[in-house]
Structure formats: structure tokens, C-alpha cells
């Protein structure tokens, strides 16, 4: 696969073998499909991140809401990320800037991974989420970026404090989630919240808002 993609895009040689392997796994080891996916990623990266990174000045209206926090690791040594759905306000958010925020966040999360680790664990907290927070376009954009540009990075996704009305938005995006990602999603009952998270995350590493001992830190402060 490396030989194949480097012939068509020499910039591929700057990416390590772990990257190649993730794209292969995402396409069930089909070299042709994985190569096409990887070339699309390289093209996207050049146009979306011409400087090689997203600066905080490019997402200045997203950061003050502290939508995403990171703290601790799970029992498999994967970083733990917490996203707060109710802190996203579509009426005050620009989709393109939101995409940049997602990429900024994913780049930061990946940079914090311990050596040899490739995945992270996410907790999507929907407490106080309502129709004013619903943004299917933003959810689809996040999903597309995760699946197409950062494949095999998500280790597990816990959805907590999920209100019934969220299922309307969930039904809209669920068909677009690939089969491998679907297997990683867990809806957690409120009464079993702490006990469920403690199965994967030690108390010393669990955010304090879920009964653990670590305070959450906004991703821009990490």
C-alpha cells in the first residue's frame, strides 16, 4: 500500500506505518480501497490544514464554550475525552469553523496519546441537551472527519445523560455510521453511569463529574 500511494502522492512518505495500518484496518485490509481513502485524506489535509495545524485564532468563537475537555486515561492507556452537547449552539456557530474546531481537537487528542497507543475514549455528555442544541450538519461533519480522516482512532464512545428527544437527531445520523464505529458506541443508563464507566476507567483517572477524582480540563488548556 505504501508503494502504491507514494507513486501517486510523494507526500505519503511523511506518514508513518501506523497511519497506513489504520487506513488498512478501516477498509478491512483491502489495499485498493484503503489506498484511495488515504490519498483522499492527503489531499484533504493539504487544503484544510495548509500550515499543518489549526491555530486557536481560527476557532476563536468555538473555544470559549469549553465544549470539549480531556483528562486521564482508561485502563487500556487511552486518553479520555468528554464532549458536552448542550454547550454547542448552532445559531452561534459557523459550520466551517466548527469543522476546524473538530480537527484542532482531534490533532490535540492524538498528540497526547502515550507512545504505542492509537485510540482514544470519548464520553458524549448530553445533559440539558435540547432542540436548540440539535445540529445534524455538525454531527455529520464530525462523523465524516472521524471516519474519513482519522480512521481507527476512536476506541469507545459512551453516550451519557441522553434525553429521549436526542433520538430524533440520532436516527438521522445512525445510517451514516460505519459498522466498525457502531460497535464502539455504548448508551449508558443514568443509574448505572459511574459503575459502567469504572469498568473501563479507574477511579483515579475518571473525571470528577462522574464520580472519579480528576477535574476536567478544556482541550485548549491541555
MILUMSE-764296 format. One record per atom (N, C-alpha, C): atom name; residue in three letters; x, y, z; residue number from 1. Coordinates in steps of 0.1 Angstrom, whole numbers. Layout:
REM MILUMSE-764296
NODE  a   r     x     y     z   k
NODE CA ala     X     Y     Z NUM
...
This chain:
REM MILUMSE-764296
NODE  a   r     x     y     z   k
NODE  N unk     8   -12     0   1
NODE CA unk     0     0     0   1
NODE  C unk     9    13     0   1
NODE  N unk    19    13     8   2
NODE CA unk    28    24     8   2
NODE  C unk    34    27    -5   2
NODE  N unk    39    17   -12   3
NODE CA unk    44    19   -25   3
NODE  C unk    34    24   -35   3
NODE  N unk    22    20   -34   4
NODE CA unk    11    24   -43   4
NODE  C unk     8    39   -41   4
NODE  N unk     6    43   -28   5
NODE CA unk     2    57   -26   5
NODE  C unk    14    66   -29   5
NODE  N unk    26    62   -26   6
NODE CA unk    37    71   -27   6
NODE  C unk    40    74   -42   6
NODE  N unk    37    64   -51   7
NODE CA unk    38    67   -65   7
NODE  C unk    29    78   -70   7
NODE  N unk    18    79   -64   8
NODE CA unk     8    89   -69   8
NODE  C unk     9   102   -60   8
NODE  N unk    14   101   -48   9
NODE CA unk    15   113   -39   9
NODE  C unk    27   111   -31   9
NODE  N unk    38   117   -35  10
NODE CA unk    51   115   -27  10
NODE  C unk    50   120   -13  10
NODE  N unk    41   128    -9  11
NODE CA unk    40   133     4  11
NODE  C unk    36   122    14  11
NODE  N unk    31   111     9  12
NODE CA unk    27    99    17  12
NODE  C unk    39    94    25  12
NODE  N unk    51    96    20  13
NODE CA unk    63    91    27  13
NODE  C unk    65    98    40  13
NODE  N unk    59   109    42  14
NODE CA unk    60   116    55  14
NODE  C unk    51   110    66  14
NODE  N unk    42   101    63  15
NODE CA unk    33    95    72  15
NODE  C unk    39    81    77  15
NODE  N unk    37    78    89  16
NODE CA unk    44    65    94  16
NODE  C unk    35    53    91  16
NODE  N unk    41    41    94  17
NODE CA unk    34    29    91  17
NODE  C unk    21    27    99  17
NODE  N unk    21    33   111  18
NODE CA unk     9    32   120  18
NODE  C unk    -3    38   112  18
NODE  N unk     0    50   106  19
NODE CA unk   -11    56    98  19
NODE  C unk   -16    48    87  19
NODE  N unk    -6    42    79  20
NODE CA unk   -10    33    68  20
NODE  C unk   -19    21    74  20
NODE  N unk   -15    16    85  21
NODE CA unk   -22     4    91  21
NODE  C unk   -36     8    95  21
NODE  N unk   -38    20   100  22
NODE CA unk   -51    24   104  22
NODE  C unk   -61    25    92  22
NODE  N unk   -56    31    81  23
NODE CA unk   -64    31    69  23
NODE  C unk   -67    18    64  23
NODE  N unk   -57     9    65  24
NODE CA unk   -60    -5    60  24
NODE  C unk   -70   -12    68  24
NODE  N unk   -70   -10    82  25
NODE CA unk   -80   -16    90  25
NODE  C unk   -93   -11    88  25
NODE  N unk   -94     2    85  26
NODE CA unk  -107     9    82  26
NODE  C unk  -114     4    70  26
NODE  N unk  -106    -2    61  27
NODE CA unk  -111    -8    48  27
NODE  C unk  -109   -23    48  27
NODE  N unk  -109   -29    60  28
NODE CA unk  -109   -44    61  28
NODE  C unk   -97   -50    53  28
NODE  N unk   -86   -43    53  29
NODE CA unk   -73   -48    47  29
NODE  C unk   -74   -48    31  29
NODE  N unk   -84   -41    26  30
NODE CA unk   -85   -40    11  30
NODE  C unk   -75   -29     7  30
NODE  N unk   -64   -33     0  31
NODE CA unk   -54   -23    -3  31
NODE  C unk   -58   -13   -12  31
NODE  N unk   -66   -16   -22  32
NODE CA unk   -71    -6   -32  32
NODE  C unk   -80     4   -26  32
NODE  N unk   -90    -1   -18  33
NODE CA unk   -99     8   -11  33
NODE  C unk   -92    17    -1  33
NODE  N unk   -83    11     7  34
NODE CA unk   -75    18    17  34
NODE  C unk   -66    29    10  34
NODE  N unk   -60    25    -1  35
NODE CA unk   -51    35    -8  35
NODE  C unk   -59    47   -13  35
NODE  N unk   -71    44   -19  36
NODE CA unk   -80    55   -23  36
NODE  C unk   -84    64   -12  36
NODE  N unk   -87    58    -1  37
NODE CA unk   -91    66    11  37
NODE  C unk   -79    74    16  37
NODE  N unk   -68    68    16  38
NODE CA unk   -56    75    21  38
NODE  C unk   -52    87    12  38
NODE  N unk   -53    85    -1  39
NODE CA unk   -50    96   -10  39
NODE  C unk   -59   108    -8  39
NODE  N unk   -72   104    -6  40
NODE CA unk   -82   115    -4  40
NODE  C unk   -79   122     9  40
NODE  N unk   -74   115    19  41
NODE CA unk   -70   121    32  41
NODE  C unk   -59   131    30  41
NODE  N unk   -48   127    22  42
NODE CA unk   -37   135    20  42
NODE  C unk   -41   148    13  42
NODE  N unk   -50   147     3  43
NODE CA unk   -54   158    -5  43
NODE  C unk   -62   168     5  43
NODE  N unk   -71   162    13  44
NODE CA unk   -79   170    23  44
NODE  C unk   -69   177    32  44
NODE  N unk   -59   170    37  45
NODE CA unk   -50   176    47  45
NODE  C unk   -43   188    41  45
NODE  N unk   -39   188    29  46
NODE CA unk   -32   199    22  46
NODE  C unk   -41   211    21  46
NODE  N unk   -53   209    18  47
NODE CA unk   -62   220    15  47
NODE  C unk   -68   225    29  47
NODE  N unk   -71   216    38  48
NODE CA unk   -77   220    50  48
NODE  C unk   -68   226    61  48
NODE  N unk   -56   220    61  49
NODE CA unk   -45   224    70  49
NODE  C unk   -32   228    63  49
NODE  N unk   -33   238    55  50
NODE CA unk   -21   242    47  50
NODE  C unk    -8   244    55  50
NODE  N unk   -10   249    68  51
NODE CA unk     1   251    77  51
NODE  C unk     5   239    85  51
NODE  N unk    -3   228    83  52
NODE CA unk    -1   216    91  52
NODE  C unk    -7   215   104  52
NODE  N unk   -15   226   108  53
NODE CA unk   -22   226   121  53
NODE  C unk   -33   237   120  53
NODE  N unk   -42   236   130  54
NODE CA unk   -52   246   131  54
NODE  C unk   -49   255   143  54
NODE  N unk   -48   268   141  55
NODE CA unk   -44   277   152  55
NODE  C unk   -57   281   160  55
NODE  N unk   -55   284   172  56
NODE CA unk   -66   288   181  56
NODE  C unk   -73   301   175  56
NODE  N unk   -66   309   168  57
NODE CA unk   -72   321   163  57
NODE  C unk   -82   318   152  57
NODE  N unk   -81   306   146  58
NODE CA unk   -91   301   136  58
NODE  C unk  -104   296   141  58
NODE  N unk  -104   294   154  59
NODE CA unk  -116   288   161  59
NODE  C unk  -120   296   173  59
NODE  N unk  -118   309   172  60
NODE CA unk  -120   317   184  60
NODE  C unk  -134   318   190  60
NODE  N unk  -144   315   182  61
NODE CA unk  -158   315   187  61
NODE  C unk  -162   302   193  61
NODE  N unk  -154   291   190  62
NODE CA unk  -157   278   195  62
NODE  C unk  -151   275   209  62
NODE  N unk  -139   280   211  63
NODE CA unk  -131   276   223  63
NODE  C unk  -138   281   236  63
NODE  N unk  -143   294   237  64
NODE CA unk  -148   299   250  64
NODE  C unk  -159   290   256  64
NODE  N unk  -166   282   248  65
NODE CA unk  -177   274   253  65
NODE  C unk  -173   261   261  65
NODE  N unk  -160   258   259  66
NODE CA unk  -154   246   266  66
NODE  C unk  -163   234   263  66
NODE  N unk  -165   232   250  67
NODE CA unk  -174   221   246  67
NODE  C unk  -166   207   248  67
NODE  N unk  -153   208   247  68
NODE CA unk  -145   195   248  68
NODE  C unk  -135   196   258  68
NODE  N unk  -134   186   267  69
NODE CA unk  -124   186   277  69
NODE  C unk  -117   172   277  69
NODE  N unk  -105   172   283  70
NODE CA unk   -97   160   282  70
NODE  C unk   -90   158   296  70
NODE  N unk   -90   146   300  71
NODE CA unk   -83   143   313  71
NODE  C unk   -83   128   315  71
NODE  N unk   -71   124   319  72
NODE CA unk   -69   110   323  72
NODE  C unk   -68   100   312  72
NODE  N unk   -66    87   315  73
NODE CA unk   -66    76   306  73
NODE  C unk   -74    65   311  73
NODE  N unk   -79    56   302  74
NODE CA unk   -86    45   306  74
NODE  C unk   -77    33   310  74
NODE  N unk   -83    21   312  75
NODE CA unk   -75    10   317  75
NODE  C unk   -66     4   306  75
NODE  N unk   -69     9   293  76
NODE CA unk   -60     4   282  76
NODE  C unk   -50    15   278  76
NODE  N unk   -49    25   286  77
NODE CA unk   -39    36   284  77
NODE  C unk   -44    46   273  77
NODE  N unk   -57    46   270  78
NODE CA unk   -62    55   260  78
NODE  C unk   -67    68   266  78
NODE  N unk   -64    80   261  79
NODE CA unk   -69    93   266  79
NODE  C unk   -84    93   267  79
NODE  N unk   -89   100   277  80
NODE CA unk  -103   101   279  80
NODE  C unk  -107   115   276  80
NODE  N unk  -117   117   267  81
NODE CA unk  -122   129   262  81
NODE  C unk  -137   131   265  81
NODE  N unk  -141   143   270  82
NODE CA unk  -155   145   273  82
NODE  C unk  -161   156   264  82
NODE  N unk  -172   154   257  83
NODE CA unk  -178   164   249  83
NODE  C unk  -192   167   255  83
NODE  N unk  -195   180   256  84
NODE CA unk  -207   185   262  84
NODE  C unk  -216   190   251  84
NODE  N unk  -227   182   248  85
NODE CA unk  -236   185   237  85
NODE  C unk  -244   198   239  85
NODE  N unk  -247   201   251  86
NODE CA unk  -256   213   254  86
NODE  C unk  -248   226   253  86
NODE  N unk  -235   225   252  87
NODE CA unk  -226   237   251  87
NODE  C unk  -225   241   236  87
NODE  N unk  -230   233   227  88
NODE CA unk  -230   237   213  88
NODE  C unk  -242   244   209  88
NODE  N unk  -241   256   204  89
NODE CA unk  -252   265   200  89
NODE  C unk  -252   267   185  89
NODE  N unk  -260   259   177  90
NODE CA unk  -259   261   162  90
NODE  C unk  -261   275   158  90
NODE  N unk  -270   282   164  91
NODE CA unk  -273   296   160  91
NODE  C unk  -261   305   161  91
NODE  N unk  -252   302   170  92
NODE CA unk  -240   310   172  92
NODE  C unk  -227   303   166  92
NODE  N unk  -229   293   158  93
NODE CA unk  -218   285   153  93
NODE  C unk  -217   285   138  93
NODE  N unk  -206   287   133  94
NODE CA unk  -203   286   118  94
NODE  C unk  -198   272   115  94
NODE  N unk  -204   265   105  95
NODE CA unk  -201   251   103  95
NODE  C unk  -186   249    99  95
NODE  N unk  -181   258    91  96
NODE CA unk  -167   257    87  96
NODE  C unk  -157   258    99  96
NODE  N unk  -161   268   107  97
NODE CA unk  -153   270   119  97
NODE  C unk  -154   258   129  97
NODE  N unk  -166   252   129  98
NODE CA unk  -168   240   138  98
NODE  C unk  -160   229   133  98
NODE  N unk  -159   227   119  99
NODE CA unk  -150   216   114  99
NODE  C unk  -136   218   118  99
NODE  N unk  -132   231   117 100
NODE CA unk  -118   234   121 100
NODE  C unk  -116   231   136 100
NODE  N unk  -126   233   144 101
NODE CA unk  -125   230   158 101
NODE  C unk  -124   215   161 101
NODE  N unk  -132   207   153 102
NODE CA unk  -131   193   154 102
NODE  C unk  -117   188   151 102
NODE  N unk  -111   193   140 103
NODE CA unk   -98   189   136 103
NODE  C unk   -87   193   146 103
NODE  N unk   -89   205   151 104
NODE CA unk   -80   210   161 104
NODE  C unk   -80   201   173 104
NODE  N unk   -92   197   177 105
NODE CA unk   -94   188   189 105
NODE  C unk   -88   174   186 105
NODE  N unk   -90   168   174 106
NODE CA unk   -85   155   171 106
NODE  C unk   -70   155   171 106
NODE  N unk   -64   166   165 107
NODE CA unk   -50   167   165 107
NODE  C unk   -44   167   179 107
NODE  N unk   -50   175   187 108
NODE CA unk   -45   176   201 108
NODE  C unk   -47   163   209 108
NODE  N unk   -58   156   207 109
NODE CA unk   -60   143   213 109
NODE  C unk   -50   133   209 109
NODE  N unk   -47   132   196 110
NODE CA unk   -37   123   190 110
NODE  C unk   -23   126   195 110
NODE  N unk   -20   139   197 111
NODE CA unk    -7   143   202 111
NODE  C unk    -5   139   216 111
NODE  N unk   -16   137   224 112
NODE CA unk   -15   134   238 112
NODE  C unk   -14   119   240 112
NODE  N unk   -16   111   230 113
NODE CA unk   -16    96   232 113
NODE  C unk    -3    91   236 113
NODE  N unk    -2    82   246 114
NODE CA unk    10    76   250 114
NODE  C unk    17    69   238 114
NODE  N unk    30    67   239 115
NODE CA unk    37    60   228 115
NODE  C unk    31    46   226 115
NODE  N unk    28    43   214 116
NODE CA unk    23    29   211 116
NODE  C unk     8    29   211 116
NODE  N unk     1    39   216 117
NODE CA unk   -13    39   216 117
NODE  C unk   -19    47   204 117
NODE  N unk   -30    43   198 118
NODE CA unk   -35    49   187 118
NODE  C unk   -50    54   188 118
NODE  N unk   -56    50   199 119
NODE CA unk   -70    53   201 119
NODE  C unk   -73    61   213 119
NODE  N unk   -85    67   213 120
NODE CA unk   -89    74   225 120
NODE  C unk  -104    70   228 120
NODE  N unk  -108    73   241 121
NODE CA unk  -121    70   245 121
NODE  C unk  -129    83   247 121
NODE  N unk  -141    84   243 122
NODE CA unk  -149    96   244 122
NODE  C unk  -162    94   252 122
NODE  N unk  -165   104   259 123
NODE CA unk  -178   104   267 123
NODE  C unk  -186   116   261 123
NODE  N unk  -197   113   254 124
NODE CA unk  -206   124   249 124
NODE  C unk  -217   126   260 124
NODE  N unk  -216   138   266 125
NODE CA unk  -225   141   277 125
NODE  C unk  -236   150   272 125
NODE  N unk  -248   145   272 126
NODE CA unk  -260   152   267 126
NODE  C unk  -269   158   277 126
NODE  N unk  -264   160   289 127
NODE CA unk  -272   166   300 127
NODE  C unk  -276   180   296 127
NODE  N unk  -289   183   297 128
NODE CA unk  -295   196   294 128
NODE  C unk  -296   198   279 128
NODE  N unk  -293   188   271 129
NODE CA unk  -294   189   256 129
NODE  C unk  -308   191   252 129
NODE  N unk  -311   200   243 130
NODE CA unk  -324   203   238 130
NODE  C unk  -324   206   223 130
NODE  N unk  -336   209   218 131
NODE CA unk  -337   212   203 131
NODE  C unk  -328   224   199 131
NODE  N unk  -326   233   208 132
NODE CA unk  -317   245   204 132
NODE  C unk  -302   241   203 132
NODE  N unk  -299   229   207 133
NODE CA unk  -285   223   206 133
NODE  C unk  -284   214   194 133
NODE  N unk  -295   210   189 134
NODE CA unk  -295   200   178 134
NODE  C unk  -289   206   165 134
NODE  N unk  -279   199   160 135
NODE CA unk  -272   204   148 135
NODE  C unk  -267   192   140 135
NODE  N unk  -276   186   132 136
NODE CA unk  -273   174   124 136
NODE  C unk  -261   176   115 136
NODE  N unk  -261   188   109 137
NODE CA unk  -250   191   100 137
NODE  C unk  -236   190   107 137
NODE  N unk  -236   196   119 138
NODE CA unk  -223   195   127 138
NODE  C unk  -220   181   131 138
NODE  N unk  -230   173   135 139
NODE CA unk  -228   159   138 139
NODE  C unk  -223   151   126 139
NODE  N unk  -229   153   115 140
NODE CA unk  -224   146   103 140
NODE  C unk  -210   150    99 140
NODE  N unk  -207   163   100 141
NODE CA unk  -193   168    97 141
NODE  C unk  -183   161   106 141
NODE  N unk  -186   160   119 142
NODE CA unk  -177   154   129 142
NODE  C unk  -175   139   125 142
NODE  N unk  -186   133   122 143
NODE CA unk  -186   118   119 143
NODE  C unk  -177   116   106 143
NODE  N unk  -180   124    96 144
NODE CA unk  -172   123    84 144
NODE  C unk  -157   125    86 144
NODE  N unk  -154   135    94 145
NODE CA unk  -139   138    97 145
NODE  C unk  -133   126   104 145
NODE  N unk  -140   121   114 146
NODE CA unk  -135   110   122 146
NODE  C unk  -133    97   114 146
NODE  N unk  -143    94   106 147
NODE CA unk  -143    82    98 147
NODE  C unk  -133    83    86 147
NODE  N unk  -133    94    79 148
NODE CA unk  -125    95    67 148
NODE  C unk  -111   100    69 148
NODE  N unk  -109   108    79 149
NODE CA unk   -96   114    81 149
NODE  C unk   -88   109    93 149
NODE  N unk   -96   104   103 150
NODE CA unk   -89    99   115 150
NODE  C unk   -95    85   118 150
NODE  N unk   -94    76   108 151
NODE CA unk  -100    62   110 151
NODE  C unk   -92    55   121 151
NODE  N unk  -100    46   127 152
NODE CA unk   -94    37   138 152
NODE  C unk   -87    45   149 152
NODE  N unk   -92    57   152 153
NODE CA unk   -87    65   163 153
NODE  C unk   -97    64   175 153
NODE  N unk  -110    62   172 154
NODE CA unk  -119    61   183 154
NODE  C unk  -119    47   189 154
NODE  N unk  -117    46   202 155
NODE CA unk  -117    32   208 155
NODE  C unk  -130    29   213 155
NODE  N unk  -137    39   219 156
NODE CA unk  -150    36   225 156
NODE  C unk  -157    49   227 156
NODE  N unk  -170    50   226 157
NODE CA unk  -178    62   228 157
NODE  C unk  -190    59   237 157
NODE  N unk  -189    65   249 158
NODE CA unk  -200    64   259 158
NODE  C unk  -209    76   257 158
NODE  N unk  -222    73   255 159
NODE CA unk  -232    84   254 159
NODE  C unk  -240    84   267 159
NODE  N unk  -239    95   275 160
NODE CA unk  -244    96   288 160
NODE  C unk  -254   107   289 160
NODE  N unk  -263   106   299 161
NODE CA unk  -274   116   302 161
NODE  C unk  -282   119   289 161
NODE  N unk  -285   109   282 162
NODE CA unk  -291   110   269 162
NODE  C unk  -306   113   270 162
NODE  N unk  -311   124   266 163
NODE CA unk  -326   127   267 163
NODE  C unk  -333   120   255 163
NODE  N unk  -345   117   257 164
NODE CA unk  -353   110   247 164
NODE  C unk  -353   118   234 164
NODE  N unk  -354   131   235 165
NODE CA unk  -356   139   222 165
NODE  C unk  -343   139   214 165
NODE  N unk  -332   134   219 166
NODE CA unk  -320   133   212 166
NODE  C unk  -321   122   201 166
NODE  N unk  -329   113   203 167
NODE CA unk  -330   101   194 167
NODE  C unk  -335   105   180 167
NODE  N unk  -342   117   179 168
NODE CA unk  -346   122   166 168
NODE  C unk  -333   125   158 168
NODE  N unk  -324   132   164 169
NODE CA unk  -311   135   157 169
NODE  C unk  -303   123   155 169
NODE  N unk  -303   114   164 170
NODE CA unk  -296   101   163 170
NODE  C unk  -300    93   152 170
NODE  N unk  -313    92   149 171
NODE CA unk  -319    84   138 171
NODE  C unk  -314    90   125 171
NODE  N unk  -312   103   124 172
NODE CA unk  -307   109   112 172
NODE  C unk  -293   106   108 172
NODE  N unk  -284   104   119 173
NODE CA unk  -270   102   116 173
NODE  C unk  -266    87   117 173
NODE  N unk  -274    79   124 174
NODE CA unk  -270    65   126 174
NODE  C unk  -268    57   113 174
NODE  N unk  -276    59   102 175
NODE CA unk  -273    52    90 175
NODE  C unk  -259    55    83 175
NODE  N unk  -253    66    87 176
NODE CA unk  -241    70    81 176
NODE  C unk  -229    66    89 176
NODE  N unk  -231    59   101 177
NODE CA unk  -220    54   109 177
NODE  C unk  -216    41   104 177
NODE  N unk  -203    39   101 178
NODE CA unk  -199    26    96 178
NODE  C unk  -200    15   106 178
NODE  N unk  -200     3   102 179
NODE CA unk  -202    -8   111 179
NODE  C unk  -192   -10   122 179
NODE  N unk  -180    -6   119 180
NODE CA unk  -169    -8   129 180
NODE  C unk  -171     3   140 180
NODE  N unk  -175    15   136 181
NODE CA unk  -178    25   146 181
NODE  C unk  -190    22   155 181
NODE  N unk  -200    17   149 182
NODE CA unk  -213    13   156 182
NODE  C unk  -210     4   168 182
NODE  N unk  -200    -5   166 183
NODE CA unk  -197   -15   176 183
NODE  C unk  -190    -8   189 183
NODE  N unk  -186     4   187 184
NODE CA unk  -178    11   197 184
NODE  C unk  -187    20   206 184
NODE  N unk  -200    21   202 185
NODE CA unk  -209    31   208 185
NODE  C unk  -217    24   219 185
NODE  N unk  -217    30   231 186
NODE CA unk  -225    25   243 186
NODE  C unk  -233    36   249 186
NODE  N unk  -247    33   249 187
NODE CA unk  -256    42   256 187
NODE  C unk  -256    38   271 187
NODE  N unk  -254    47   280 188
NODE CA unk  -253    44   294 188
NODE  C unk  -265    49   302 188
NODE  N unk  -271    40   309 189
NODE CA unk  -282    44   318 189
NODE  C unk  -277    53   329 189
NODE  N unk  -285    63   333 190
NODE CA unk  -281    73   343 190
NODE  C unk  -278    65   356 190
NODE  N unk  -287    56   360 191
NODE CA unk  -285    49   373 191
NODE  C unk  -272    40   373 191
NODE  N unk  -267    37   361 192
NODE CA unk  -255    28   360 192
NODE  C unk  -243    36   355 192
NODE  N unk  -244    49   355 193
NODE CA unk  -234    58   349 193
NODE  C unk  -220    55   355 193
NODE  N unk  -218    58   368 194
NODE CA unk  -205    56   374 194
NODE  C unk  -200    42   373 194
NODE  N unk  -208    32   376 195
NODE CA unk  -204    18   376 195
NODE  C unk  -200    14   362 195
NODE  N unk  -207    19   352 196
NODE CA unk  -203    15   338 196
NODE  C unk  -190    21   334 196
NODE  N unk  -188    34   337 197
NODE CA unk  -175    40   333 197
NODE  C unk  -163    34   341 197
NODE  N unk  -166    30   354 198
NODE CA unk  -155    24   362 198
NODE  C unk  -150    11   356 198
NODE  N unk  -158     4   348 199
NODE CA unk  -154    -8   342 199
NODE  C unk  -142    -6   333 199
NODE  N unk  -142     6   326 200
NODE CA unk  -132     9   316 200
NODE  C unk  -121    19   321 200
NODE  N unk  -125    27   331 201
NODE CA unk  -117    38   336 201
NODE  C unk  -115    37   351 201
NODE  N unk  -103    37   356 202
NODE CA unk  -101    36   370 202
NODE  C unk  -105    49   377 202
NODE  N unk  -110    48   389 203
NODE CA unk  -115    60   397 203
NODE  C unk  -105    71   397 203
NODE  N unk   -92    68   398 204
NODE CA unk   -82    78   398 204
NODE  C unk   -80    86   385 204
NODE  N unk   -86    80   374 205
NODE CA unk   -85    86   361 205
NODE  C unk   -98    91   356 205
NODE  N unk  -109    88   363 206
NODE CA unk  -122    92   359 206
NODE  C unk  -125   106   362 206
NODE  N unk  -131   114   353 207
NODE CA unk  -135   128   356 207
NODE  C unk  -144   129   369 207
NODE  N unk  -141   139   377 208
NODE CA unk  -148   140   390 208
NODE  C unk  -163   142   388 208
NODE  N unk  -168   147   377 209
NODE CA unk  -183   149   375 209
NODE  C unk  -190   135   373 209
NODE  N unk  -182   125   372 210
NODE CA unk  -188   111   371 210
NODE  C unk  -184   102   382 210
NODE  N unk  -180   108   393 211
NODE CA unk  -176   101   405 211
NODE  C unk  -162    97   406 211
NODE  N unk  -153   102   397 212
NODE CA unk  -139   100   398 212
NODE  C unk  -132   111   406 212
NODE  N unk  -119   112   403 213
NODE CA unk  -110   121   411 213
NODE  C unk  -103   132   403 213
NODE  N unk  -105   132   390 214
NODE CA unk   -98   141   382 214
NODE  C unk  -107   153   377 214
NODE  N unk  -103   165   379 215
NODE CA unk  -111   176   373 215
NODE  C unk  -109   177   358 215
NODE  N unk  -119   181   351 216
NODE CA unk  -118   182   337 216
NODE  C unk  -110   195   333 216
NODE  N unk  -103   194   322 217
NODE CA unk   -95   205   316 217
NODE  C unk  -100   207   302 217
NODE  N unk  -104   220   299 218
NODE CA unk  -107   223   285 218
NODE  C unk   -96   220   275 218
NODE  N unk   -99   215   264 219
NODE CA unk   -89   210   255 219
NODE  C unk   -78   220   251 219
NODE  N unk   -82   233   250 220
NODE CA unk   -73   243   247 220
NODE  C unk   -63   246   258 220
NODE  N unk   -66   241   270 221
NODE CA unk   -56   243   281 221
NODE  C unk   -47   231   284 221
NODE  N unk   -49   221   275 222
NODE CA unk   -41   209   277 222
NODE  C unk   -27   211   271 222
